[in-house]
Amino acid sequence: MSAPDDPILLCQRAFDHWNAGRGEAAEALFNQVLDADPDHAMALEGLAVIAVFRGESDKARALIGRVLAKGPASLETRLNFADILYRAGAYDEARALVGGLIAEHPDIPPAYYLQGQILWALGLIDEAFASYRKARLELAPELAGYFEYLCHDRLADCDWRGYQAQADFIRERLRTGQQSWQSMTPILMLDSPEDLARSARIIARQYPPAPPLWTGERYRHDRIRVGYLTADLCDHPVGNLIAGLLEHHDRTAFELTAFSFGPRLDDHVRRRLRPAFDEFLDLDTANDLSIARQIRNREIDILINLSGYTRDAKPAILTHRPAPVQVSYLGYPASMGSPIADYLIADRHIVPERDVDFYAEKLVWMPDAYQPTDDLAPIGETPTRAAAGLPEQGFVFMAYNHPNKIGPVIFERWMNILRRTPGSVLWLPKGGPAMLENLRREAQGRGIDPDRLIFAPRIPERPGHIARHRLAGLFLDTLPFGAHSTASDALWAGLPVLTCRGKTLAGRVCAGLLTVAGLPELITETLDDYEDLAVALAVDPARLAQIRTHVGGEVRKSPLFDTARYTRHFEQALRTMVEISRSGGPPRSFAVEAET
C-alpha cells in the first residue's frame, strides 16, 4: 500500500484536482512533491501543464527543461512534454522534441499526430498532412477519425489552411468505407448527397440495433402518444423553431412527452416549452437504456428524434427500438443511414424524388417547407447602427450563419461583392479570437480592408437579436451548408435572404424557405449568379426596397409563417405513420396533402 506522502500518489491526486478545476489545490500538491524531490518529473510536468493553462509559456518551458536536463526521460513523458511545448506556443522546440522521438520510435502514431499539429501551427501545411497521413494510413487507420475532429475545430475558427486537402481526405475515406467519427464535418465541407449517404452509413455502424424493447404490441390509446427526444429543448435553434409547433398541437388528439437529456436549464425557451408538454422529463443523468425503457414503459406511439448525430445526441437510444415508429426530424440535416429511424420528415425542395436512394429512412414530404416557424416570435426595438457597431453610412450585407459554415469558396464571393460595392460592409457573428483574426487576415489577403468586416456579439435576448436584422440590407447565405433557422429569423424580421441552391439537404433548406415564402427571385443556381445578384440589389435601392416591402408584408402571410397550418400538416403526417404501423405494414414514403 502506498504511503500517504508517496510522490506518485500525491501527483495523481494533484492531477485529479486539476481535472476537477481545482488548480490551486493541484499546484500545492505538485509543489509539496518538489519540496521533497526538486527533480520529480511527474510533478514538474504537472506544473508545466498549469503554466501553459495560465499563459506562462516561459515557465512551462523552463520546467520541462529541468526534466530533460537530468537525462533521458520516458517515451510517454517526452511525448507529453512535446505536447505541452506545442500548447505553450514553443513550436520549434516542440517540433525538435517530437522529431527526435519519431527518429527513435518511428512506429508511434500519437507522435505523428502531434507532429502534424505542430507543423500546422508553423504553417507547413503539406508537411502536416504528410505526418497525419503516415499515422492514419500506415500505423493506425482506426484513429483516422481524430483528424476529422481537427478539421471540425478549424472550421469553427475559419482556419482554411489546407482546406481542399482536408475535404479530399474526408471524401477519400468515405469512398473507401473508412470510419467516420465526426458526423457534421462532411456535411459542412462536401456538396454531394452520395458522399453524405456514405458518411451516414459509416457512422451508423457504431449504433447497431439492440434487442428491441417494443416487440410488436398494438397500442390503443385515446390520444396518439408522441415523444420528443433531444438535448435541445432550450434556447437553441431547435428549441426556438419548434416552440410554435408544440404550442399548436391538438392536445385532444395528441399526448406529448419530452424526453430531455440535455442540461437542466431554466432559460426563457425552456420555460415556454414546458407547458406545451403533458409530461416533461429531465433525463440528463440517465443512461441510454434507461431512457429507452422509460419511452417503452410510457407506450409512446411515435418517437421523434430531434438530434440525429449532432454533438449532444444519443442515437443509441433508438437502437433499443423503444417505440413502434421512430422519426428523424429537424435537428440533423442528413440521413441517419440506419434502420433505427423509420422516417425522415422533409419536403420536396430539400429532398427531391431523385435523391430518395441516398436516405435509409422513408421520406415524409411536407407540402410546404419541412422547417417549422414561430409566428408569435417577438421582435424587439430596432437599435441604431451605432449601437449595433455598424458605420452610419454604407450598405450592410449580413451573413449570420455559424462560423463553421463559412468556407473559403463562399468567402471569396463575399469579398468580390464588397469589392464591387464600395463603402459596403459585411456583418458576421462574433466568434472566438482565432475566428476574428483568421477572417480579417483572409480579407486582407484578398485586398479588402479588414475593417469592412463587422462582428456582431451574441445578444441573449432573442427579440433584440431578430430586431437588429432590420439594419442590414441583404442576408447572404452560405454553401454547401446553408441557412436554416437563421434564414427564418431574417425573413421574419423583414430582411431579404439571398441563396445559391446546394445539392444536399443542408444546402437546399434556404431555397425551400424562399420558395414557400414566394421569393424565388432570391434563389440562384450558380455562385456567379449569386455574386451578381447581390451586387445588383445593393446598387439598386428601388428594386431592393420593393423586395423588402414584400418580405415585410406578404411573406408574413405566406404558408412559411402560418404555424397553425404547418402543425395541421405535421399532425396529418403523424397520423399516417401511426396508421401504417398499426396496419402491420412496413414504413413507406408518402406526401402530406396541402390543406385547401
N, C-alpha and C positions, 0 to 999 in steps of 0.2 A: 504494500500500500504506500502511496506517495505521501511524503510528509507535507504538512500544511504550507511550509515555505519552500517546497520544491519549485525550482525556477520554471520548469516546463509547465507545471500545473498553474503557477501564477500567470504565466504568459497566456495560457489557454483561457483562464478567467478574464484576463485583460482583453483578449480578442472578443470574448462573449460580451463584455461591457461595450466594446467599440461597436459591435454589430447591433447592439440594442440601443445605440445612440447616446451612451454614457461616456463621452470622450474623456472627461476629466478623471473619472474613475479608472479608465483604461490606462491613461498616461501615468497615473500614480503607481499602478501595479508594475508597469514596464520599468519605471524608474526605481522601484523597490528591487527588482531583479538586478538592475545595473549597479545599484549600490553595493551588492554583494559580488557581482561579476561584471566589471565595466565593459567587457568584450562579448557579452552574451548575444549571439547572433539573432536569436528569435526576438529578444527584447528590442534590439536595435532596429530590426525590421518593423516591429510594431510602431515604434516612434517615428520611423520614416513614413509609414502609411499615414499617421496622424499629421505629420508635417505637410505631406502632399495635400491632404484634405484642407488644411489651413492656408494653403498657398505659400508655404515656406519651402520653396524649391531648394534653395542653397542648403538649408538644414537637412533636408531629406538626402541630398547627395553626400553631404558630409557623414551622415550616419551610415550610409551604405559603404562609403569609402573606408570607414573604420573596420567593417567586417572583412571586406576584400583585402585589406592591407595585412590581415593576420594569416593569410594563406588561402588555399583552395577551399571554396565553400561547396556545399552540395549542389547537385543539378537543380533541384527544386528551389533552393534558396537563391541561386543566381538568376533563375528564370523570374522569380518574384521580384528580385532587385531590378532586373531589366524592365519589368512592368512598372515598378514604382518610378524609375527614372523617366520612362515614357510619359507617365501621368504628370510628372513634375515638369515636363517640357524640356528635359535634357535629352533631346532626340539623338544627338550624335553619340553621347555616352551610352545611351540605351542600345543604339544600333551596334556599337562596338561590342558590348557585352553579349547581346543575343547572337551576334555573328560568331563570336568565339564559342558559344555553346553549340551552335549548329556545326561548326568545324569539328568539334569533338564528338558530337552526338547527332549525326545527320539524319536520324530517323525519329525525331521528336516532333509530332505535329504542332503542339502548342507554341513551340519556338518559331515555327514558320508563320503561324497566325499573328503572333506578336510582332515578328519582323515585318509582316505586311502592314500592320497598323503604324509602325514606326516609319516605314518608307512612305506610307500615305501622308503622314504628318509632314514629312520632309518634301512633299511634292513630287516624289519619284513614283508616279502612278504605274507606269509599265512594270517597274521592278516590284512594286507592291502586289500587283496581280500575279506576277510570276511566283511570288512567295506563297500567296493564297492557293494558287493552282497546284503547287508542289504538295501542299498539305492535303488538299481535298481530293486530288486525283491519284496521287501516288501513295500517300501514307494513311489517310483517314477519311475516305469518301463519306463515311457515315456522319462526319462532323461538318459536312459542307453547309448545312443549314445555318451554321453560325455566321457564315458570310452574308446570308440574307438579312440577318438582324443588323449587321453593319450597314448594309445598303439602306435598310429602312431608317436607321438613325440618321444617316447622312441626308436622306430625302427631307426629313423634318428640319434639318439645318440648311437646306438648299445648297448643299455641298455637292456639286455636279462634276467634280474631277473624276474622270473615268466613267462617266455616266453610261455611255454607249457600251463600254466593255462590261459593266455590271448587267445591263439589260441583256446583252448577248449571252453572258454566263447563265443568267436565270433561264433564258429561253432554251439554251443548250441542255440544261439539267432537266427541264420539263420534258423536252422532246426525247430524252433518253430515259425517262421514267424514274429519275432520281428523287430522293426525298426532298420535300418542301416543307419547311417548318414555319415560315413567316407568311401567312396567308395573304396579307394586304400588299406586300411588295410587288408581286406580279400584277395585281390589279392596278397599282399606281404607275407601273412602268410599261406594261405591254398593252397593245391595242389589237389583240387577236382573241376572238372568242374560242378558237381552237386551243390556244395556249392556256387560257384560263380554265377551260374544261379539264385539260391535263392536270393543272395545278390542283383543282378541286378533287380529282380522283386520287391524286397522290396524298393529299392531306387526309382524305377520308380513310386511308389505310390505318391511320392512328386511332380510328374510332370504329372498330368492327362491331357489328351487332352483338349484344349480350343476350342471355336468356330473357325472353320477354316477360314483363310484368302483366301486360294485357294479353290475354290468350284467346281472344275471340268472343268474349262476353258481349251481349247486346244490352246496352243501357236504355232504359225507357224513362227519361226524366221529363218533368213538366216543361222545363226550360233546357235549351242546349247549353251545356256547361263548357265554357271557353276559358282556357288557362293561358295567360300571357307570361312567358318565361324570358327573363332578361336581367341584366345588371343596370339597365339604363332608364329606369323609371324615375328620373330626376332631371335637373337642368342639363340636359344632353340633347343633341339633335333628335334622337328617337323619342325621348320624353316630350319634347316640345311639339313634334309633328303629330304624335298620337293622342294628345290630350283631347282635342275636339272630337275625334272618333270615339274615344271611350265615353265621353260625356253624352254623346248622341245615341249610344247603343240602346236598343229597345229592351229595357230591363224586364218586361213582362215575357219576353221570348228568350232572353239570353241571361245566363248567370255567369258573372265574371270573377275570376280569381287571379290575383297577381302572385306569381312565384318570383320574388325579387331576391337575387343572390348578390346584389351589389352592396356597397356600404350603406349603413342606416343613416342616410342624410335627412335633413329636415329643411330642404330648400323650398322655394315658392312653388316649383313644379311638383315636387313630391306632395306637398300639402294640397295642391289642386287635384292630383291624381287619386289620392287615397279614397275619397268619397265615390269615385267612379266605379269602384270595385265592390262586389258583395263581400269579398274577403281579400285582405292584403297581407301576404305572408312575407316577413323579413327572414330570409334564409341564408344570411351571409356567413354563418358558421357551420352550415350543414354540408355534408359531402354529397357527391353526385347521386349515389344510390339512394341516400336518404331522401333527397328531393324527388327523385323519380318515384319512390314509394308513396310520398305524400300526394303526388299527382295521381297515381293509380288509386289510392285509397279514397280520393275525392271523386272518382269516376268521371274524370274530365273527358268530354267527348272530342274536343279539338284542342291540341296544344300548339300554340303559336310561338315559335322561337324567333325572338326579335334580335338575336345577337350573332347567329351564324358561327363563323370562326374569328370574330373580332377579338380584340385583346383580352377582354374580361369575360368572354363567352365560356359556357360549359356544355359543349356539344355532347360530351359523354352521357349527359342525362338522357338524351334522345336514344342512345344506343340500347337502353333498357326497355324501350317501347312501352312507356307508361300510359299511352293514350291510343285509341283506335285510329285517330287521324293526327298527323304531325306535320306542321306547316312552317316553311321558312319565309320570313316576311320582313321587309323594310330595313333592318339594321345592317345586313350584309349584302352588298350589291353583286352577287355572283351565285352560281350553283354551289351546293354543298357536296356535290359529287358522290352522293351516298343514298342508299335506301332508307336511312334513318329519317329523312324528310320526304313525305309523300308528295307535297305540293310546294310550288313556289308561286307567290302572288306577284303578278307582273301586269304589263299592258302591252299592246302590240307595237307601241312606239319603241319600247326598250328591248323587247324580245319578239322580233318578227317571226313568222312561221318558219322561215328558212333556217332559224337558229335553234330550233327545238332539240336537235340531236346533241347540242352542247350542254344540255341540262339533264341531270339524273332525275330531277323531280318532274312530275306532271305540272303543266302550266295552267294557271288560272288567270285568264286575261280580263282585267277590269275594263269597263267600257270607256273610261276617260283616262286619267293618269292613275298609276298604281300608288303614288305617294299621296298620303292624306295631307290636308292643310287645316289650319285652325282659324276659322273666320271670326273668332272672338279675340284673337290676339291683340292686346292693346298696343298702341303706338304713342310714345311719349312726345314731348315738345321738341321740335326741331332745334338743334343747337346752332349757334353761329359758326361760321367757318373758322374763326379764330379759336373758339372754344374747342373745336374738333381738331385743331392743329393743322388746318388747311390754309393755304395762301388766300388772300382776299380776291385775287383775280386768277383766271385760267381755268381751263376745262379739267374736270376731275373724272378720271377713269377709276372705277372701284373694282378690285379683284380680291374678294374677301374669302376665297376658298382657303382651306387649311394649307399651311406652307408645304406639306409633303405632296400636295397635288401640283405644285409649281415646278415644272421641269424646264430644262434648257431650251427646248423647242418652242414652247409657248412663250417663255420669257423673251426669246429673241423677237417674236412677233410683237410683244408689248413694247419693246424698245424701238422697233420700227415705227409703231404707232405714235410713240412720244416724239420721235424724230420728225415725223410728218405733221405733227400738230404742235407747233411752237407754243410754249407757255403752259402746256398741259402738265398734269402730274398724275402719278399712279398711286392709288390709295390701297395699302395692303394691311393685312392683320399683323400685329406686332408679335413676333416670336421671340426666341432667345437671342442673346448677343451674337451667337455664331450665325444665325439666320440673317440678322440685320447686316452684319459685316460681309457675309458672302454675297447677298443681293446687291449691296452697294458696290462691291468690287466688280460683280458681273455687269452692272450698269455702266460703270466707268470704262470697263474693258470694251464696251460697245459704243463708246463715245457719247454716253448720256450722263449728264450731271447727276451724281448720286442724290443730291438734294431734291431731285424731282420724284424721288420715292418717299412717300409719306407713310409712316407706320402707325396704325390705329391701335391703341391699347384696348384690352378687353374691358367691356362695360358689364358688370354683374347684372344690372337691371335690364332685362330683355327689352322692355318698351323703349328705353333710351338707345339701345343698340339699333333697333329697327328704325327709329326716327332719324338717326344720322345718315341713313342711306339717302335721304332726300337731298343731301348736299352734293351728291355725285350726279354726273350727267349720264353715265352708262356703266353697267356692270359687265365686266369681261370674264367669260367662263374659261376653264382650264381643259386640258386634254392630255392624256387619254382618260383621266378620272375627272369628271366634271362636277358642276354644282348640283346639289340635291336640296337639302334644307336651305342652303344659302340662296339658291335661286328663288325659292318660295318667299323667303324673307324680303328679298329685293323687290319682287313683284308686288308683294303686299304693301310695301312702303311706297309704291308708285315709281320705282326705278326700272327702266328697261334693261333687259338682260340680253347680251349677245353671245351666241354659242356657235360652235362648229360640231356637227353631229359626229360622234365617235362610232366605233364598230362594236363595242361591248356594252353590256347593260350599264356599267358605271359611267360610260361616256355618252350615253344616249338619254339619260333622265331629263336633263335640262331641255333638250329638244322636245321631248314629250310634254313637259310642262308648258312650254311656249305654244305648242300646237293646241293643247286643250284651252289655253288662255286666249286663243285667237290671234297669236302673234307669229305666224310662220315666216314673216319677212325678216325676223331676227335670227333665223336658223340658216347657217351656211353649211356647205358641204366640203369646202376646202379651206385651208388656212390662208391662202392668198385672198379668197373672198372675205374671210373673217377680218383680216387686216384692213382690206379696202373699205369694208362697210363700217368698221369702227372709225376710220378717218372721215369717211363721208358724213356720218352722223355728227361727229364732233365739230365739223366745219359748216354744218347746215342747221343753224338753230331752229329755223322754222319747221324743217322736217322732223327734227328730234322732238320739238315741242308738241307736234301733232301726235307722235307716238306716246309721249309721256301723258298726254291728255287721255289717250285710250287706255293706257296702263292704269292710270289713277281712277278711271271710271268703269268702262266696260269690262275690264279684266276682273275687277272685284265682283262683277255679276256673273262671271263665267262659271262653268262647272268646276274649274280648278279651285275656286274658293267657296263652293257650296258644300259645306261639311255634312249637312244632313243628307243630301243626295248621295255623297260618297259613302256614308255609313249604310244607307239602304242597299247600295250595290254590294258593299262589303258583307253585309249580313246575308244577302242572297247567295254570295259565294260560300259562306259558312254552311248555310242550309244545304246547298247542293253537295258539298263534301260529306256532310253527315248522311244525307240520303244515299249516296253512293256506298258509303261504308256499311250502313245498316242493311242495304240490299244484298250484302255479301260480295259485291263486285270489287275488283281491284281499282285503285286510283286511276283516273283518266283525265286528260286535259279537257278544259271547257272554257267557254267565254260567257261572261255575265252580260245579259242583255241590258242595254240602257233603258231607263225608265223614260216614258214619253211625257 
